[in-house]
């Protein structure tokens, strides 16, 4: 029996874990990936909006967050896959068959990048699919590339790739880009960039690596193929709540609905970080939510 089981070891989960440790709670953190950090490990740009701390990348911030990890008195299991969770009984069953019991659960499972669901999307990992314009840009220098999406992330990555690629084609299904005006102005002023609005990519084509995309423009008689050496997809994110569906209140997009103390519709189950923050997903918000949930749990246990 644990006082708290935390599912997820990103910024929110780690913050909750350190606070639970500080408050003397018996705590276990479960992380599916090999390393902790969640989306922080995918941030390659400088982070300048976290109060009192500026870092050159998400990885550097993660290193700062985990400086005390070896001295912490909570259990952290990585490479741990969960089979099912019963929120009512606070019971977590692992794929290994082990069953864990807690008094309170903290869900900090974060979000994942949304997929297009088109042919070829999952076939070229490491062979032409670009994870980040900042992290992978040099690998694709000299190649023509395609970026799919219309928001800030798509625009920013397109601009980064335009620094090293001969041509960058940005494909967006809407009539207008949703990126910030400053990004749109930079896109307009870059001679390496072409923007296709009201268009979609129907498939990614290649043999051993990405060789082309098939683009369908609204009103066109048929799609056309464009040769590219890389594809980057940025069409938003979706919450990792598959384990908890039909057990607690979610909004229309699948995000956890939680109160100001971050408790969900199930007593003693808390949702923290991006998985419960569709409107304002920030590192600051995630760490604050983790701290709040830990303090609420400790207060309840101490009141017993």
NUTITOR-601480 format. One line per field, with one value per residue: residue number from 0; x, y, z of N, C-alpha, C in turn. Coordinates in nm, 3 decimals. Layout:
residues N
zake <- [NUM:...]
n.px <- [X:...]
n.py <- [Y:...]
n.pz <- [Z:...]
ca.px <- [X:...]
ca.py <- [Y:...]
ca.pz <- [Z:...]
c.px <- [X:...]
c.py <- [Y:...]
c.pz <- [Z:...]
//
This chain:
residues 304
zake <- [0:1:2:3:4:5:6:7:8:9:10:11:12:13:14:15:16:17:18:19:20:21:22:23:24:25:26:27:28:29:30:31:32:33:34:35:36:37:38:39:40:41:42:43:44:45:46:47:48:49:50:51:52:53:54:55:56:57:58:59:60:61:62:63:64:65:66:67:68:69:70:71:72:73:74:75:76:77:78:79:80:81:82:83:84:85:86:87:88:89:90:91:92:93:94:95:96:97:98:99:100:101:102:103:104:105:106:107:108:109:110:111:112:113:114:115:116:117:118:119:120:121:122:123:124:125:126:127:128:129:130:131:132:133:134:135:136:137:138:139:140:141:142:143:144:145:146:147:148:149:150:151:152:153:154:155:156:157:158:159:160:161:162:163:164:165:166:167:168:169:170:171:172:173:174:175:176:177:178:179:180:181:182:183:184:185:186:187:188:189:190:191:192:193:194:195:196:197:198:199:200:201:202:203:204:205:206:207:208:209:210:211:212:213:214:215:216:217:218:219:220:221:222:223:224:225:226:227:228:229:230:231:232:233:234:235:236:237:238:239:240:241:242:243:244:245:246:247:248:249:250:251:252:253:254:255:256:257:258:259:260:261:262:263:264:265:266:267:268:269:270:271:272:273:274:275:276:277:278:279:280:281:282:283:284:285:286:287:288:289:290:291:292:293:294:295:296:297:298:299:300:301:302:303]
n.px <- [0.084:0.067:0.093:0.067:0.043:0.198:0.135:0.328:0.616:0.688:0.729:0.516:0.458:0.706:0.737:0.520:0.607:0.846:0.738:0.563:0.752:0.882:0.676:0.656:0.526:0.456:0.561:0.523:0.643:0.545:0.670:0.639:0.830:1.186:1.337:1.295:1.099:0.922:0.771:0.967:1.211:1.187:1.206:1.391:1.459:1.559:1.441:1.277:1.081:1.028:0.996:1.272:1.459:1.653:1.706:1.892:1.765:1.504:1.606:1.821:1.682:1.545:1.760:1.825:1.592:1.610:1.828:1.829:1.742:1.866:1.888:1.635:1.353:1.162:1.009:1.096:0.995:1.096:1.047:0.810:0.518:0.171:-0.108:-0.383:-0.595:-0.778:-0.967:-1.150:-1.094:-0.832:-0.630:-0.357:-0.264:0.008:0.165:0.336:0.200:0.205:0.034:-0.055:-0.132:-0.289:-0.357:-0.414:-0.420:-0.219:-0.254:-0.042:0.007:0.044:0.063:0.043:0.184:-0.041:-0.157:-0.174:-0.286:-0.240:-0.137:0.197:0.283:0.371:0.576:0.833:1.003:1.293:1.389:1.348:1.135:1.090:1.166:1.208:1.262:1.470:1.624:1.675:1.747:2.006:2.050:1.888:1.974:2.015:1.818:1.494:1.195:0.884:0.643:0.375:0.087:-0.052:-0.019:0.161:0.378:0.419:0.479:0.709:0.891:0.905:1.033:1.280:1.380:1.398:1.631:1.829:1.749:1.686:1.422:1.114:0.801:0.498:0.209:-0.130:-0.454:-0.653:-0.814:-0.674:-0.364:-0.307:-0.105:0.098:0.095:0.356:0.506:0.378:0.438:0.713:0.719:0.609:0.810:1.021:1.212:1.255:1.035:0.717:0.369:0.095:-0.236:-0.560:-0.522:-0.422:-0.208:-0.212:-0.072:0.248:0.534:0.766:1.054:1.294:1.326:1.184:1.052:0.868:0.565:0.209:-0.010:-0.321:-0.516:-0.778:-1.056:-0.911:-0.876:-0.739:-0.496:-0.146:0.198:0.485:0.828:1.022:1.265:1.219:0.976:0.782:0.551:0.314:0.043:-0.086:-0.169:-0.278:-0.445:-0.305:-0.509:-0.622:-0.618:-0.796:-1.049:-1.404:-1.402:-1.370:-1.445:-1.411:-1.322:-1.454:-1.242:-1.097:-0.940:-0.858:-1.098:-1.063:-1.074:-0.998:-0.818:-0.709:-0.824:-0.999:-1.312:-1.332:-1.299:-0.998:-0.835:-0.619:-0.558:-0.289:-0.076:-0.017:-0.209:-0.438:-0.472:-0.585:-0.608:-0.395:-0.119:0.171:0.511:0.547:0.282:0.244:0.431:0.340:0.081:0.140:0.261:0.047:-0.145:-0.004:0.014:-0.256:-0.324:-0.153:-0.252:-0.505:-0.442:-0.307:-0.511:-0.655]
n.py <- [-0.120:0.210:0.556:0.738:0.691:0.792:0.853:0.887:1.077:1.339:1.698:1.773:1.533:1.479:1.708:1.672:1.437:1.512:1.695:1.529:1.365:1.558:1.608:1.377:1.148:0.812:0.722:0.627:0.643:0.593:0.537:0.509:0.535:0.502:0.699:0.981:1.287:1.344:1.559:1.750:1.653:1.679:1.938:2.164:2.423:2.736:2.789:3.041:3.140:3.037:3.099:3.251:3.077:3.009:2.816:2.646:2.449:2.198:1.964:2.053:2.194:1.981:1.842:2.018:2.002:1.743:1.723:1.659:1.402:1.156:1.172:1.171:1.037:0.869:0.607:0.529:0.400:0.328:0.243:0.104:-0.047:0.003:-0.202:-0.177:0.053:0.093:0.337:0.383:0.199:0.257:0.100:-0.029:-0.212:-0.373:-0.449:-0.657:-0.806:-0.745:-0.602:-0.292:-0.092:0.202:0.487:0.737:0.863:1.019:1.153:1.210:1.204:1.350:1.469:1.365:1.386:1.464:1.248:1.215:0.993:0.873:0.682:0.565:0.727:0.604:0.453:0.542:0.613:0.760:0.760:0.976:1.105:1.394:1.490:1.729:2.064:2.211:2.016:1.819:1.952:1.985:1.733:1.724:1.917:2.073:1.928:1.912:1.977:1.896:2.049:1.990:2.142:2.430:2.596:2.764:2.589:2.446:2.657:2.770:2.554:2.524:2.763:2.729:2.510:2.622:2.762:2.583:2.421:2.386:2.423:2.468:2.341:2.432:2.285:2.331:2.263:2.452:2.774:2.991:3.043:2.950:3.038:3.268:3.623:3.731:3.509:3.444:3.667:3.634:3.397:3.482:3.646:3.484:3.347:3.081:2.943:2.798:2.821:2.614:2.654:2.534:2.265:1.920:1.653:1.344:1.105:0.962:0.896:0.645:0.422:0.286:0.514:0.842:0.985:1.138:1.336:1.312:1.550:1.704:1.953:2.179:2.176:2.092:1.869:1.630:1.477:1.572:1.474:1.558:1.584:1.520:1.518:1.493:1.494:1.677:1.672:1.871:1.899:1.959:1.835:1.554:1.433:1.192:0.985:0.739:0.516:0.583:0.639:0.651:0.630:0.862:1.217:1.371:1.622:1.729:1.685:1.496:1.564:1.570:1.671:1.880:2.017:2.326:2.239:2.039:1.791:1.519:1.402:1.171:1.080:1.150:1.111:1.271:1.507:1.634:1.875:1.882:1.699:1.769:2.031:2.190:2.453:2.610:2.489:2.472:2.469:2.588:2.587:2.311:2.222:2.364:2.259:1.993:2.029:2.137:1.927:1.733:1.858:1.879:1.608:1.528:1.685:1.573:1.310:1.357:1.452:1.239]
n.pz <- [0.000:-0.097:-0.011:-0.219:-0.567:-0.854:-1.187:-1.451:-1.535:-1.608:-1.605:-1.431:-1.291:-1.169:-1.009:-0.834:-0.712:-0.578:-0.397:-0.255:-0.132:0.024:0.202:0.341:0.240:0.142:-0.162:-0.502:-0.829:-1.160:-1.478:-1.821:-2.025:-2.096:-1.980:-1.758:-1.779:-1.990:-2.224:-2.204:-2.291:-2.560:-2.628:-2.793:-2.813:-2.652:-2.317:-2.170:-2.009:-1.760:-1.429:-1.282:-1.388:-1.662:-1.948:-2.207:-2.344:-2.332:-2.227:-2.075:-1.878:-1.762:-1.651:-1.448:-1.297:-1.203:-1.037:-0.766:-0.763:-0.700:-0.428:-0.336:-0.156:-0.275:-0.470:-0.803:-1.097:-1.410:-1.763:-1.732:-1.797:-1.796:-1.752:-1.677:-1.497:-1.206:-1.106:-0.904:-0.698:-0.666:-0.775:-0.951:-1.227:-1.363:-1.682:-1.641:-1.459:-1.194:-0.917:-0.788:-0.505:-0.389:-0.178:-0.279:-0.614:-0.861:-1.171:-1.427:-1.702:-1.932:-2.276:-2.621:-2.951:-3.208:-3.466:-3.827:-3.947:-4.197:-4.491:-4.475:-4.268:-4.031:-4.121:-4.175:-3.966:-3.843:-4.095:-4.259:-4.141:-3.965:-3.643:-3.507:-3.600:-3.489:-3.355:-3.549:-3.773:-3.900:-4.000:-4.217:-4.383:-4.696:-4.819:-4.971:-4.796:-4.627:-4.425:-4.211:-4.099:-3.920:-3.704:-3.432:-3.371:-3.610:-3.788:-3.666:-3.678:-3.955:-4.026:-3.899:-4.040:-4.290:-4.278:-4.338:-4.544:-4.898:-5.003:-4.835:-4.781:-4.655:-4.546:-4.498:-4.377:-4.340:-4.418:-4.327:-4.159:-3.818:-3.665:-3.468:-3.544:-3.583:-3.660:-3.900:-4.057:-4.083:-4.227:-4.471:-4.559:-4.627:-4.876:-4.924:-4.850:-4.912:-4.891:-4.875:-4.852:-4.746:-4.811:-4.805:-4.695:-4.834:-4.836:-4.747:-4.927:-5.037:-5.059:-4.909:-4.765:-4.698:-4.988:-5.124:-5.105:-5.123:-5.223:-5.178:-5.299:-5.216:-5.426:-5.644:-5.926:-5.904:-5.678:-5.636:-5.664:-5.472:-5.463:-5.179:-4.915:-4.651:-4.385:-4.160:-3.900:-3.745:-3.598:-3.369:-3.036:-2.831:-2.537:-2.309:-2.213:-2.242:-2.073:-1.876:-1.963:-1.947:-1.676:-1.537:-1.541:-1.853:-2.095:-2.419:-2.587:-2.461:-2.246:-1.896:-1.661:-1.395:-1.060:-0.879:-0.692:-0.827:-0.811:-0.956:-1.099:-0.958:-0.626:-0.448:-0.666:-0.879:-1.137:-1.313:-1.478:-1.838:-1.927:-1.805:-1.869:-2.103:-2.196:-2.104:-2.127:-1.967:-1.845:-1.599:-1.500:-1.484:-1.290:-1.069:-1.039:-0.973:-0.723:-0.577:-0.576:-0.430:-0.178:-0.105:-0.083:0.126:0.337:0.374:0.448:0.686:0.836:0.912]
ca.px <- [0.000:0.139:0.011:0.044:0.105:0.197:0.149:0.392:0.731:0.725:0.745:0.410:0.476:0.826:0.707:0.436:0.687:0.936:0.658:0.518:0.869:0.899:0.567:0.665:0.433:0.510:0.527:0.578:0.623:0.551:0.698:0.644:0.951:1.312:1.388:1.194:1.103:0.810:0.795:1.086:1.321:1.163:1.217:1.529:1.479:1.576:1.322:1.306:0.962:1.010:1.040:1.399:1.546:1.662:1.789:1.908:1.681:1.425:1.693:1.896:1.589:1.521:1.876:1.812:1.480:1.641:1.955:1.812:1.670:1.934:1.870:1.492:1.309:1.045:1.044:1.073:1.007:1.087:1.020:0.702:0.395:0.050:-0.213:-0.510:-0.605:-0.911:-0.960:-1.235:-1.024:-0.693:-0.548:-0.286:-0.213:0.113:0.170:0.409:0.110:0.209:-0.078:-0.015:-0.244:-0.260:-0.466:-0.444:-0.352:-0.196:-0.238:0.044:0.046:0.081:0.000:0.125:0.159:-0.151:-0.118:-0.262:-0.353:-0.231:-0.037:0.337:0.316:0.443:0.669:0.964:1.069:1.438:1.424:1.289:1.039:1.164:1.109:1.217:1.345:1.591:1.705:1.710:1.769:2.131:2.040:1.812:2.033:2.032:1.705:1.362:1.114:0.745:0.593:0.229:0.028:-0.069:-0.005:0.293:0.482:0.446:0.545:0.843:0.975:0.927:1.133:1.409:1.426:1.430:1.770:1.924:1.691:1.661:1.281:1.026:0.661:0.409:0.076:-0.229:-0.588:-0.743:-0.803:-0.575:-0.278:-0.342:0.018:0.103:0.123:0.499:0.551:0.323:0.516:0.843:0.695:0.589:0.934:1.128:1.203:1.265:0.910:0.592:0.258:-0.026:-0.352:-0.672:-0.460:-0.388:-0.119:-0.286:0.018:0.393:0.576:0.908:1.092:1.368:1.321:1.086:1.090:0.769:0.434:0.098:-0.085:-0.452:-0.562:-0.923:-1.104:-0.831:-0.935:-0.669:-0.377:-0.019:0.312:0.596:0.947:1.081:1.352:1.182:0.842:0.760:0.408:0.279:-0.100:-0.140:-0.147:-0.395:-0.408:-0.287:-0.612:-0.686:-0.631:-0.891:-1.178:-1.523:-1.386:-1.372:-1.496:-1.319:-1.389:-1.480:-1.115:-1.034:-0.860:-0.917:-1.161:-1.023:-1.105:-0.886:-0.719:-0.666:-0.892:-1.088:-1.447:-1.319:-1.231:-0.858:-0.764:-0.584:-0.502:-0.197:0.005:-0.081:-0.323:-0.555:-0.458:-0.596:-0.603:-0.268:-0.017:0.302:0.595:0.514:0.154:0.258:0.500:0.252:-0.028:0.194:0.280:-0.084:-0.204:0.068:-0.021:-0.393:-0.321:-0.088:-0.344:-0.611:-0.386:-0.273:-0.635:-0.717]
ca.py <- [0.000:0.338:0.675:0.798:0.642:0.896:0.793:0.985:1.144:1.465:1.808:1.768:1.415:1.495:1.808:1.606:1.338:1.581:1.751:1.417:1.329:1.665:1.599:1.250:1.049:0.694:0.758:0.550:0.706:0.498:0.603:0.410:0.550:0.465:0.814:1.075:1.418:1.369:1.644:1.834:1.599:1.710:2.083:2.193:2.568:2.793:2.813:3.168:3.190:2.970:3.201:3.235:2.976:3.009:2.707:2.646:2.344:2.124:1.866:2.122:2.219:1.852:1.814:2.100:1.948:1.611:1.727:1.597:1.276:1.046:1.189:1.168:0.917:0.806:0.505:0.567:0.286:0.360:0.126:0.033:-0.034:-0.024:-0.276:-0.112:0.128:0.106:0.462:0.377:0.126:0.306:-0.018:-0.020:-0.342:-0.358:-0.552:-0.768:-0.879:-0.692:-0.516:-0.191:-0.031:0.334:0.563:0.843:0.856:1.143:1.126:1.312:1.131:1.443:1.464:1.311:1.454:1.409:1.189:1.236:0.868:0.853:0.582:0.605:0.809:0.525:0.362:0.601:0.665:0.756:0.751:1.088:1.176:1.492:1.508:1.869:2.147:2.249:1.899:1.738:2.038:1.961:1.604:1.743:2.027:2.044:1.852:1.976:1.914:1.935:2.063:1.980:2.209:2.572:2.669:2.816:2.486:2.419:2.774:2.783:2.450:2.556:2.869:2.670:2.425:2.709:2.807:2.481:2.346:2.468:2.460:2.416:2.358:2.422:2.244:2.352:2.234:2.566:2.890:3.080:2.985:2.990:3.080:3.408:3.713:3.748:3.393:3.454:3.767:3.574:3.300:3.557:3.710:3.386:3.302:2.935:2.887:2.803:2.780:2.565:2.654:2.451:2.149:1.813:1.548:1.218:0.994:0.983:0.794:0.612:0.281:0.275:0.643:0.934:1.036:1.232:1.342:1.333:1.665:1.728:2.089:2.191:2.216:2.033:1.748:1.514:1.515:1.568:1.432:1.651:1.517:1.576:1.426:1.487:1.539:1.709:1.687:1.945:1.929:1.965:1.724:1.497:1.387:1.049:0.946:0.614:0.425:0.631:0.670:0.592:0.620:0.996:1.319:1.425:1.715:1.674:1.647:1.388:1.614:1.550:1.786:1.882:2.139:2.415:2.161:1.939:1.664:1.485:1.363:1.054:1.124:1.112:1.095:1.407:1.524:1.747:1.894:1.903:1.609:1.836:2.175:2.215:2.595:2.674:2.388:2.533:2.402:2.650:2.535:2.169:2.205:2.415:2.164:1.879:2.069:2.154:1.795:1.668:1.922:1.841:1.468:1.524:1.743:1.476:1.197:1.404:1.479:1.113]
ca.pz <- [0.000:-0.105:0.008:-0.350:-0.690:-0.958:-1.320:-1.539:-1.473:-1.670:-1.509:-1.330:-1.208:-1.087:-0.908:-0.734:-0.640:-0.485:-0.290:-0.171:-0.052:0.122:0.299:0.412:0.189:0.074:-0.301:-0.613:-0.959:-1.270:-1.606:-1.928:-2.104:-2.031:-1.904:-1.710:-1.844:-2.080:-2.340:-2.188:-2.371:-2.700:-2.646:-2.833:-2.810:-2.517:-2.235:-2.103:-1.939:-1.632:-1.333:-1.212:-1.448:-1.807:-1.998:-2.352:-2.401:-2.235:-2.162:-1.970:-1.768:-1.697:-1.567:-1.327:-1.220:-1.145:-0.964:-0.635:-0.779:-0.630:-0.283:-0.303:-0.087:-0.337:-0.568:-0.941:-1.188:-1.552:-1.846:-1.664:-1.875:-1.718:-1.822:-1.648:-1.371:-1.149:-1.030:-0.785:-0.591:-0.665:-0.801:-1.079:-1.270:-1.464:-1.785:-1.581:-1.372:-1.058:-0.881:-0.691:-0.437:-0.335:-0.117:-0.376:-0.743:-0.936:-1.313:-1.489:-1.823:-2.038:-2.408:-2.731:-3.078:-3.287:-3.594:-3.940:-3.981:-4.342:-4.530:-4.471:-4.152:-3.931:-4.190:-4.205:-3.846:-3.858:-4.238:-4.330:-4.057:-3.886:-3.510:-3.467:-3.687:-3.416:-3.322:-3.667:-3.888:-3.971:-4.071:-4.339:-4.458:-4.838:-4.871:-4.973:-4.692:-4.614:-4.288:-4.212:-3.984:-3.941:-3.580:-3.396:-3.379:-3.751:-3.845:-3.610:-3.734:-4.096:-4.032:-3.862:-4.150:-4.403:-4.263:-4.385:-4.656:-5.017:-5.006:-4.730:-4.818:-4.541:-4.592:-4.392:-4.430:-4.322:-4.506:-4.270:-4.056:-3.682:-3.597:-3.427:-3.656:-3.610:-3.736:-4.035:-4.130:-4.116:-4.334:-4.595:-4.602:-4.651:-5.015:-4.931:-4.799:-4.987:-4.806:-4.940:-4.764:-4.791:-4.874:-4.712:-4.741:-4.831:-4.803:-4.753:-5.025:-5.042:-5.045:-4.783:-4.697:-4.755:-5.119:-5.177:-5.041:-5.214:-5.172:-5.240:-5.275:-5.226:-5.558:-5.752:-5.984:-5.849:-5.601:-5.707:-5.581:-5.463:-5.412:-5.058:-4.843:-4.510:-4.350:-4.018:-3.874:-3.625:-3.608:-3.234:-2.944:-2.768:-2.404:-2.283:-2.115:-2.285:-1.958:-1.776:-2.024:-1.886:-1.532:-1.478:-1.633:-1.953:-2.184:-2.552:-2.651:-2.386:-2.135:-1.765:-1.597:-1.254:-0.988:-0.850:-0.616:-0.925:-0.793:-1.066:-1.057:-0.870:-0.504:-0.425:-0.793:-0.920:-1.271:-1.312:-1.597:-1.967:-1.945:-1.746:-1.895:-2.248:-2.230:-2.068:-2.096:-1.946:-1.746:-1.470:-1.457:-1.451:-1.162:-0.966:-1.019:-0.900:-0.584:-0.514:-0.554:-0.320:-0.051:-0.073:-0.038:0.259:0.435:0.400:0.523:0.820:0.909:0.950]
c.px <- [0.087:0.042:-0.030:0.114:0.087:0.223:0.202:0.502:0.781:0.738:0.642:0.429:0.597:0.804:0.623:0.517:0.779:0.858:0.603:0.631:0.891:0.796:0.558:0.570:0.506:0.465:0.597:0.543:0.642:0.569:0.715:0.774:1.076:1.365:1.272:1.198:0.988:0.850:0.915:1.201:1.306:1.168:1.363:1.560:1.502:1.442:1.352:1.189:0.931:1.075:1.172:1.495:1.538:1.752:1.793:1.822:1.598:1.509:1.775:1.806:1.561:1.637:1.872:1.702:1.518:1.773:1.946:1.752:1.734:1.914:1.725:1.453:1.174:1.093:1.007:1.098:0.990:1.070:0.910:0.570:0.275:-0.053:-0.349:-0.504:-0.752:-0.910:-1.041:-1.164:-0.879:-0.594:-0.489:-0.228:-0.113:0.105:0.242:0.320:0.107:0.094:-0.035:-0.139:-0.202:-0.382:-0.511:-0.363:-0.335:-0.170:-0.162:0.097:0.072:0.002:0.096:0.091:0.050:-0.099:-0.219:-0.344:-0.352:-0.128:0.104:0.378:0.400:0.552:0.811:1.030:1.220:1.484:1.352:1.180:1.116:1.094:1.106:1.306:1.474:1.681:1.755:1.749:1.894:2.129:1.971:1.859:2.056:1.918:1.579:1.273:0.973:0.709:0.441:0.174:0.019:-0.055:0.137:0.403:0.519:0.523:0.689:0.938:1.003:1.035:1.272:1.465:1.463:1.572:1.870:1.875:1.666:1.517:1.208:0.883:0.575:0.267:-0.022:-0.370:-0.682:-0.721:-0.694:-0.490:-0.322:-0.221:0.013:0.143:0.272:0.558:0.502:0.400:0.652:0.829:0.683:0.720:1.047:1.112:1.211:1.131:0.794:0.481:0.140:-0.138:-0.465:-0.620:-0.427:-0.287:-0.192:-0.199:0.163:0.451:0.726:0.930:1.163:1.364:1.215:1.138:0.993:0.647:0.329:0.006:-0.215:-0.500:-0.712:-0.961:-1.026:-0.896:-0.870:-0.548:-0.252:0.091:0.423:0.714:1.001:1.169:1.319:1.043:0.834:0.612:0.388:0.133:-0.165:-0.112:-0.281:-0.354:-0.396:-0.383:-0.680:-0.710:-0.748:-1.030:-1.290:-1.510:-1.391:-1.416:-1.385:-1.395:-1.402:-1.355:-1.040:-0.946:-0.934:-0.976:-1.130:-1.057:-0.981:-0.780:-0.667:-0.723:-0.991:-1.227:-1.446:-1.243:-1.091:-0.784:-0.744:-0.526:-0.416:-0.119:-0.080:-0.205:-0.451:-0.554:-0.467:-0.577:-0.467:-0.163:0.122:0.380:0.564:0.383:0.163:0.323:0.414:0.138:0.020:0.212:0.146:-0.148:-0.136:0.028:-0.165:-0.397:-0.262:-0.181:-0.454:-0.560:-0.355:-0.398:-0.705:-0.698]
c.py <- [0.125:0.451:0.732:0.717:0.750:0.829:0.899:1.062:1.258:1.572:1.801:1.651:1.425:1.597:1.747:1.510:1.405:1.641:1.642:1.371:1.430:1.654:1.463:1.143:0.933:0.701:0.667:0.622:0.601:0.574:0.496:0.416:0.512:0.576:0.904:1.202:1.448:1.456:1.736:1.784:1.629:1.860:2.119:2.342:2.617:2.811:2.934:3.219:3.112:3.057:3.164:3.137:2.985:2.896:2.709:2.541:2.280:2.023:1.930:2.154:2.090:1.815:1.895:2.045:1.820:1.608:1.653:1.456:1.162:1.053:1.178:1.034:0.869:0.706:0.552:0.446:0.335:0.230:0.040:0.057:-0.077:-0.094:-0.209:-0.041:0.130:0.228:0.456:0.310:0.170:0.190:-0.009:-0.158:-0.322:-0.472:-0.676:-0.856:-0.828:-0.594:-0.423:-0.126:0.102:0.390:0.673:0.820:0.996:1.105:1.242:1.258:1.220:1.425:1.400:1.388:1.384:1.356:1.219:1.111:0.840:0.744:0.641:0.679:0.733:0.438:0.414:0.665:0.649:0.751:0.859:1.160:1.264:1.510:1.654:1.945:2.187:2.129:1.822:1.821:2.006:1.829:1.619:1.863:1.987:1.965:1.939:1.903:1.970:1.940:2.068:2.042:2.358:2.657:2.717:2.713:2.457:2.535:2.787:2.679:2.473:2.662:2.817:2.587:2.508:2.765:2.710:2.404:2.437:2.515:2.394:2.446:2.332:2.396:2.254:2.337:2.355:2.677:2.986:3.004:3.036:3.034:3.228:3.499:3.729:3.631:3.402:3.555:3.712:3.471:3.371:3.613:3.615:3.327:3.150:2.867:2.907:2.751:2.738:2.564:2.573:2.330:2.046:1.719:1.415:1.098:1.037:0.866:0.771:0.463:0.263:0.404:0.730:0.992:1.141:1.235:1.362:1.439:1.681:1.867:2.098:2.243:2.157:1.903:1.624:1.561:1.513:1.526:1.536:1.580:1.591:1.470:1.415:1.544:1.562:1.738:1.759:1.989:1.927:1.840:1.673:1.434:1.235:1.004:0.815:0.519:0.460:0.661:0.589:0.575:0.756:1.097:1.371:1.527:1.653:1.629:1.540:1.433:1.593:1.681:1.779:2.017:2.219:2.347:2.044:1.800:1.642:1.453:1.239:1.099:1.065:1.068:1.235:1.405:1.648:1.755:1.904:1.817:1.669:1.986:2.205:2.360:2.658:2.570:2.452:2.453:2.457:2.596:2.390:2.149:2.255:2.319:2.041:1.909:2.078:2.019:1.725:1.727:1.888:1.698:1.458:1.577:1.644:1.358:1.237:1.430:1.353:1.083]
c.pz <- [0.000:-0.072:-0.128:-0.458:-0.795:-1.092:-1.415:-1.469:-1.559:-1.564:-1.397:-1.236:-1.117:-0.977:-0.796:-0.648:-0.537:-0.368:-0.198:-0.079:0.060:0.236:0.367:0.365:0.122:-0.072:-0.400:-0.743:-1.068:-1.401:-1.714:-2.007:-2.023:-1.943:-1.862:-1.796:-1.936:-2.197:-2.325:-2.275:-2.519:-2.729:-2.673:-2.829:-2.668:-2.447:-2.148:-2.019:-1.812:-1.526:-1.265:-1.273:-1.599:-1.851:-2.150:-2.421:-2.291:-2.159:-2.050:-1.851:-1.691:-1.606:-1.438:-1.237:-1.146:-1.068:-0.830:-0.642:-0.701:-0.479:-0.240:-0.243:-0.142:-0.441:-0.708:-1.030:-1.331:-1.631:-1.787:-1.736:-1.792:-1.805:-1.802:-1.514:-1.329:-1.058:-0.902:-0.669:-0.575:-0.687:-0.942:-1.111:-1.383:-1.566:-1.733:-1.492:-1.230:-1.036:-0.768:-0.632:-0.377:-0.264:-0.212:-0.503:-0.801:-1.081:-1.376:-1.621:-1.943:-2.167:-2.507:-2.858:-3.156:-3.421:-3.701:-3.971:-4.130:-4.372:-4.530:-4.347:-4.050:-3.991:-4.202:-4.083:-3.859:-4.002:-4.319:-4.254:-3.960:-3.751:-3.468:-3.564:-3.621:-3.393:-3.442:-3.789:-3.969:-4.048:-4.205:-4.420:-4.603:-4.899:-4.874:-4.875:-4.693:-4.466:-4.296:-4.084:-4.009:-3.817:-3.555:-3.416:-3.523:-3.814:-3.796:-3.667:-3.882:-4.111:-3.997:-3.976:-4.272:-4.396:-4.324:-4.506:-4.775:-5.027:-4.889:-4.773:-4.694:-4.591:-4.477:-4.450:-4.423:-4.423:-4.459:-4.168:-3.919:-3.601:-3.562:-3.545:-3.688:-3.688:-3.881:-4.119:-4.172:-4.227:-4.468:-4.650:-4.635:-4.790:-5.029:-4.899:-4.896:-4.895:-4.893:-4.837:-4.829:-4.870:-4.766:-4.778:-4.725:-4.799:-4.816:-4.830:-5.017:-5.036:-4.911:-4.701:-4.762:-4.886:-5.173:-5.086:-5.150:-5.154:-5.251:-5.200:-5.296:-5.365:-5.673:-5.800:-5.925:-5.769:-5.688:-5.610:-5.588:-5.399:-5.289:-4.994:-4.697:-4.488:-4.199:-3.997:-3.741:-3.636:-3.469:-3.154:-2.894:-2.636:-2.395:-2.173:-2.152:-2.168:-1.868:-1.833:-1.958:-1.735:-1.462:-1.584:-1.723:-2.037:-2.323:-2.623:-2.573:-2.273:-2.003:-1.713:-1.447:-1.192:-0.956:-0.764:-0.699:-0.899:-0.908:-1.011:-0.968:-0.745:-0.490:-0.552:-0.850:-1.062:-1.276:-1.443:-1.723:-1.987:-1.890:-1.772:-2.043:-2.287:-2.205:-2.031:-2.088:-1.843:-1.607:-1.414:-1.413:-1.315:-1.046:-0.934:-0.941:-0.753:-0.511:-0.481:-0.436:-0.185:-0.009:-0.019:0.103:0.367:0.471:0.482:0.667:0.904:0.957:1.099]
//
